[in-house]
Amino acid sequence: MTGFVAILGRDLRLALRDGGAMGTALGFYLIVVSMMPLAVGPDLKMLSRIAAGVLWIALLLSALLSLGRIFETDFEDGSLDIIAGCGLPLELVVAAKSLVHWLTTGIPLALAAPILGLLLNFDLSATPFLVATMLVGTVAISFLGAIAAALTLRARKSGVLVAVMVLPLYVPTLIYGITAISIALTPPGSPWPSFLLLSAISLASVVLGPLAAAAALRYQVQ
Amino acid sequence: MAFSRIAMPTLSVLAAVVLAVGFYLAFFVSPEDYQQGQTVKIMYVHVPSAWLAMMGYGFIALSSFGLLVFRHPLADVSAKAAVPIGAAFTFLALVTGSLWGKPMWGTYWVWDARLTSVLILFFLYLGLMALRSSMDDEVTAGKLTAILALVGVVILPFIKISVEGLTIPWLGIEIPSWNTLHQPSSVLRAGGPKIHPSILIPLLVNALGFTLLFFAMHLKSMRNEILRRRVRALTMAEVQRAQAFEAEILAE
């Protein structure tokens, strides 16, 4: 457990002092969302209708940008080999690193969503629900993304590859995230079933992600 | 190799015969639909392709499991050979589905739940191919692709349920579909198939024919892969021998 906390603290410090990744993700999020009205036209009614979908897709893409960083820098300078050899189960190492990705990318993006929602005329009454689904959904994004990050460590041109591999895996998260928000926006019916399914998928990926990513790392580190 | 030398031609001939019978039944014997006319015959390619798209992924997952757990080298060859064939059938299911959709729904593509989940299955196949081709070391590439295939097979039910919905009355489970126009599966259902035998029998014959074709192509592809690896090993041995020979001459 001390090892888990140590890796968590180390990676958090590295991410916060570097600061680049979080800033890039937030900047990308802002730019993608503000390009959308330029592409589909500034009609406020229509923007309000597609706002939830646009916010979710832009969030997925922004989180995708930093997935490669989960293991890449540690793999390149050799510290991943040392961490792997220090006796801590590799599954816990992956869990700590995925958790750091969620803390430094998932949470800031989810918290930025309501502000960007203003640009798209998103209905303010559903804002708490938007943030809640995104906070829960980004857990699955980080932990499933760790699998793709671990699989592509030795691959050439890994950036695009991560997207091709991981986006199909995000389909359930996206669908239940959107469904919960759209039911919350159009009152008849309860958004809770979708929200609970979304939470179940996030919890399942907390188990699946570290197992699969650790198996992938074992074939690649000494 | 000894097994496939006999099995491959046998399977190929069987596939050809069964497909010939299947196509004859489909085109000349089975009746036209009173609503859909001749276009109903697209079904005889569409349904077997969709079935093989799913079976192919299951087969890849099984081979991957064999590779990771039992470490059998042939399992990697099997998984590698099955991916392009499965992807081709998935593509065929999408294309025939969209050609069938034009006269039926009035448009080539609708975001129907089942079409969408097959499209995502196609993306999973693309991911497997992309990952394998991105690495130079074949052994590592095989193992990592196997992990991705197993992750895919775990997530596939979630994708299917989230897109197509799920209803289990006796457990009180009812998850609505994301969106649906496509008719639900009418061959595999509780209480027996819902199709008239005059259509069902040609459909089953075609499904069997395409399945035989899948395995014939799979065996051929596996043979090719094994031969390719042998040629590579021989070339490497040749290069090493030449280098040793050169060193000997230099030493003299």
HADDOCK unambig.tbl for C-alpha pairs under 7 A between the chains (distance, minus, plus):
assign (segid A and resid 151 and name CA) (segid B and resid 144 and name CA) 6.08 0.50 0.50
assign (segid A and resid 154 and name CA) (segid B and resid 135 and name CA) 6.87 0.50 0.50
assign (segid A and resid 155 and name CA) (segid B and resid 134 and name CA) 5.13 0.50 0.50
assign (segid A and resid 155 and name CA) (segid B and resid 135 and name CA) 5.17 0.50 0.50
assign (segid A and resid 156 and name CA) (segid B and resid 134 and name CA) 5.51 0.50 0.50
assign (segid A and resid 156 and name CA) (segid B and resid 135 and name CA) 6.65 0.50 0.50
assign (segid A and resid 161 and name CA) (segid B and resid 130 and name CA) 6.77 0.50 0.50
assign (segid A and resid 161 and name CA) (segid B and resid 131 and name CA) 6.95 0.50 0.50
assign (segid A and resid 164 and name CA) (segid B and resid 127 and name CA) 5.65 0.50 0.50
assign (segid A and resid 165 and name CA) (segid B and resid 124 and name CA) 6.92 0.50 0.50
assign (segid A and resid 165 and name CA) (segid B and resid 127 and name CA) 4.65 0.50 0.50
assign (segid A and resid 168 and name CA) (segid B and resid 120 and name CA) 6.06 0.50 0.50
assign (segid A and resid 168 and name CA) (segid B and resid 123 and name CA) 6.54 0.50 0.50
assign (segid A and resid 168 and name CA) (segid B and resid 124 and name CA) 6.61 0.50 0.50
assign (segid A and resid 169 and name CA) (segid B and resid 155 and name CA) 6.76 0.50 0.50
assign (segid A and resid 171 and name CA) (segid B and resid 159 and name CA) 6.22 0.50 0.50
assign (segid A and resid 172 and name CA) (segid B and resid 158 and name CA) 6.33 0.50 0.50
assign (segid A and resid 172 and name CA) (segid B and resid 159 and name CA) 5.33 0.50 0.50
assign (segid A and resid 172 and name CA) (segid B and resid 162 and name CA) 5.39 0.50 0.50
assign (segid A and resid 175 and name CA) (segid B and resid 162 and name CA) 6.69 0.50 0.50
assign (segid A and resid 212 and name CA) (segid B and resid 147 and name CA) 6.73 0.50 0.50
assign (segid A and resid 216 and name CA) (segid B and resid 144 and name CA) 5.98 0.50 0.50
assign (segid A and resid 216 and name CA) (segid B and resid 147 and name CA) 6.93 0.50 0.50
assign (segid A and resid 219 and name CA) (segid B and resid 140 and name CA) 6.73 0.50 0.50
